[in-house]
Amino acid sequence: MFFQDKYKIIEFCKIVTPLEGEFFLIKDCFKVLYDFILQSIDKPTSLSFAYNYGRKVWKTKEGFLKAINSLENKDVVNIMAYFNDNRSENYFIINNPIMNLEHPPNLSSISLEIIIDKKYFDKTLVNQLIHNMNDVYSFDYGYINDYRKKQKESKNNSVLEQKWIFHSMGVKEGYIKNVYEYNILNNTQIDQPIIKELIKENIGGIVKLNDQLTIWRLDKSELKVAQKRLNQSQYVIVNTKNPDLFLETEDAKRFRKLMELK
């Protein structure tokens, strides 16, 4: 059973080595996301903050920042922030899992995920968020799409998420998680044969963010065309239609070997 389909998901991803994970500016990213949410929602009825998977919860930004500012960036591996009103639950989560492992893999993915009610989704603020986040984070990939909040995590969704976790380095070699309403793509993804062909056919519009990233935006009809074409290729990591097309590639095996736990 699903709640009303009334949310947007915004996700940013960066692939890092253990050393790069140590220097991730998680506190700076928190400030960017916090400012975005407060500009979007204005006056949430309740706030709550936690770090390192919720050992303690703070109800004010000031108290939370005092707690995490006493720590080095590498000692804060996870931040959760909730901004609720009377009718919706909005939040963001920042994860740097490689810093939480005694024997880390060669590569891991830092993720920043925002879930926000559609009524607060302002395109101008979102575009500014993308620019601001890239200034402090220099991410490798991102996307924005509709999101359904589920009452209970299904086994299938868990399997799909595991597939993404252990293969996400593919975004630096032309692969994508899936195709969405907004796709924030690096140069290897833009030059990937299927996406390059779709853009040449004027499927969707592109906006150059900087020398490394391009936003590829699709309306609903264009999204269906892109999904059909890409789901018949090897380039979709979380391919619910034809999962084996990616998993049977040598690249998929190599990605998993580099990203799985030691």
N, C-alpha and C positions, 0 to 999 in steps of 0.2 A: 504494500500500500504506500502511496506517495502523498506528501504534502502538496499544496498548490505549487505549480511550476512558476514561481514568482521571483527567482533569484538569478543573478549573473555570477559567473566565476571568472576571476582574473588570476592567471598564474604566470609566474616568471621562473626561469630555470637557469642554473649555471653549473657546468661540469667542473669539478675541482679535484686536485690531488690532495693528500693529507696536509701537505705544507700550505697549499693555497687555502684550504679550509681554515687553517689557523689564523689567517689574516682577513677573513671575511668580516666586513663591517656591519655586524648584525644590529648594533645599536643605531647606527645611522639609517639603516633600512627601516627599523621600527619607527623612527621619527617621520620618515617620508610617508609610510603607510598610515600612521596615526593622523597626520595632517590631512591626507586624502580623505579618510573616513569622516573626520570632523567637518571638513568642508562640504562633504556630500550629505551627511545626516543632520548636521547643525546641532540639534539638542537631543541626543539619545537619553532615554529614561534611566539606563543603568550602564555602568562600565565595569569591566573586570579584566585583570591582567595576571599572567603567570609566566614563569620561565622554567625550562628544563622539565617539561611534562607535568606541571601543576603541583609542585611540592608545596607551594603556598600561593594564595590568591590575594591580589591587591585591588582595592576599589578606586584608587586614584592614580592618575598618571604620575604625579609627583612622588608618591610613595614607591611606586614601581621603579621609576628611574633611579631613585636613591639606592634601591637594592641592586639593580644591575650595573650601575655606574661604579660600584665598589668591586666589580669583577672585571677581569680581562675579557675581551671579545671571545677568545677561544673557549672560555669557561661557560659561555651562554650558548647552548646548542639548540635551543628551541624557545620560541616566544609565542604565546597565544594571547590575543586581545579580542574582547567581545564588546559590541556596541549595540545594545538592544533598545527597541522602542516597544510600544504596547502590542504591535502586530507583527514584528519581524525580528529575527535574530541575525545580526550581521557580525562578521568576525574576520580576522586575518591570522594566519599561522605562518611562522618562519621556521624552517628546519635546516639545520646544518649537521646531518646525522654522522658524518665521517668523524666529527670530534667527540662522538659518544661511544666510540669503539676502541677496544684495547688493541685489536689486530685489524686495522682498517683495510679495505680493498685498495687497489691502485687508483681507482677513480670513484667518485660519488657525485650525487646531484644535490646542490642546495636549491631549495624550493621556497617560494613565497606565494601563498595562496590567499586570495580575498574572496569572500562570499558576501554579496551585497544585494539587498532588495532592489528589484528593477526600478521601483519608484525613485530610488536615490541614484540611479545610474545616469550620470551626466557626461556626455561625450567630451565636452570641453575639459572637464576635470580629469577624465580618464586619459585623454591625450597628454595633459600636463603630467599626470602620474607616470606615464610611460617614459617621458623625457626625464623627469626628476629621478626615477628609479635607475635609469640607465646611467645618469651622472654619478651615482654613488655605488652602483652595483655592477654595471657593465655585463649584463646577462647575455646568455647564448640563445635564448628561445623563450617565447611566451605565447599566450593565446587568451582569448575572451570568448565565452559562449554562455548559452542558457544553462541553468543548473537546477536540478531537482534535489531537494533535501529529503533524504530517505529516512524512514523510521528505523530501519534496521539494515545494516550493511549486508548485502547479499554475498554469497560465496563467489559468484561470478565476478562481481566488482572487485573483490579482494584479489582474485587471480589476475585480473587486468592490471591492477595497481602494482602487483609484484612484477609483472612483465615490464612495466614502465620503469620501475626502480632499477632493475638489473640490466636494462638495455638503453637507458636514457642518454648515454654518451653518443648514441647514434645521431643526435641533433647536430653534432659538430661535423658529421659526414653526410649530410643531405637528407637524413631521415626526419620524420615528424612524429609527434605523439598521435595525432589524428588531424583532420582538417576541420576548422571551426569558423565562426562568424568573423572574428579578428584573428589573424595569424601574424605573429611578430617573428620574422624569419631572418636567420643569418645568411651570409653569402653562399654557403654550401647548399642551403635549402632552396634559395631562390634559383640557383643554377642546376638544381636537380631536374632531370629530364621531364618528368610529368608536370611539375609545377611551372617550369619554364614554358612548356607547351600551352598550358592553361592560360597563363598570363599573356602569351603571344596571341591567343584567341580572344583576348579581352574578357576572360572570365574573372570577374572581380576587379577591384581597383587597387593600385599600389601607391604608397607614399614612402619615400626614402626618409628613414629616421636619422641615419648617419652613414658613415662609410661601411659599417658592419651590419646594420639592421634595416629591414624594410617591413612595413606593415602591409599585409595583403588582406583586404577586407572583401567579404562576400555577402551579398544579400541572400535571401532564403532560396530562391530559384538557382542562383549561381552555386550556392553551397551544395545543393543536391547533385549538380553536374560534377563538381570537384570531388565530392565524396565517392560517387560512382566510379570515376576515373582512377582516383588514388587507391581505392579499396581493391582494385584489380592489379595493383602493383606491389612490389616488395617494400615500398618506402614508408608504410604506416606501421609504427611499432605496436600501437594498441588498435589492431584491426579486428573488429568484432565480426565482420562479414567473412573474411578469409585470413584467419590468424596464421595459418601455416606459410603463407607467402613470405612473411618476414622471418618467422622462426626457423625456416629451413635454409636460410642464407648463411654463408660462412661468416659474414659480418655479425649476424646475431650471436653466433657461437663465440666469436672473438669479444664482442661487447660484454657478454655475460661473464666470460672468464676474467675480464679486467675489473668488473663491478661487483662480482659476488663476494660474499664474506670469506675471509681466509680461515 
